[in-house]
Amino acid sequence: MIAYSSDRTGSPQIYIMDSDGLNVRRLTYRGGYNDSPIWSSRGDLITFVSRTKYGRFDLASIDTSGADYR
């Protein structure tokens, strides 16, 4: 799987897709700016940069089902 950021919905969000480009799924719906995804060493979480409503940037993570946003 490939994790990437796209602004196709108007602001950068995190997506995943199969290595052949199929089965594209949007993972993040929280946060107005999510970018720079990186896989965990176990491959079960994606960590990324998320801009908060206060304008600062924090690290966030989400599992590959799109649940457990932290």
C-alpha positions, 0 to 999 in steps of 0.5 A, a space after each residue: 500500500 501507498 500512503 499519500 497526501 492530496 488536495 483533491 477535496 480542497 485541502 490536503 488529506 491523507 489517502 492510501 491505495 494499492 501499489 497498482 493505483 487501485 482501491 484509493 481510500 481517503 483516511 482523514 476527515 478531521 483537520 483542514 491540512 494533513 500532509 507528509 504521511 509515513 508508515 509505522 514500522 509495523 505497517 498498521 498506522 500512518 503518522 502525519 503532520 496536521 494543522 490544528 484549528 489554532 494554526 499550529 502543526 502537530 503530529 497525528 496518526 490514524 490506522 489503515 481503516 481510517 479509525 483511531 485518529 490521534 
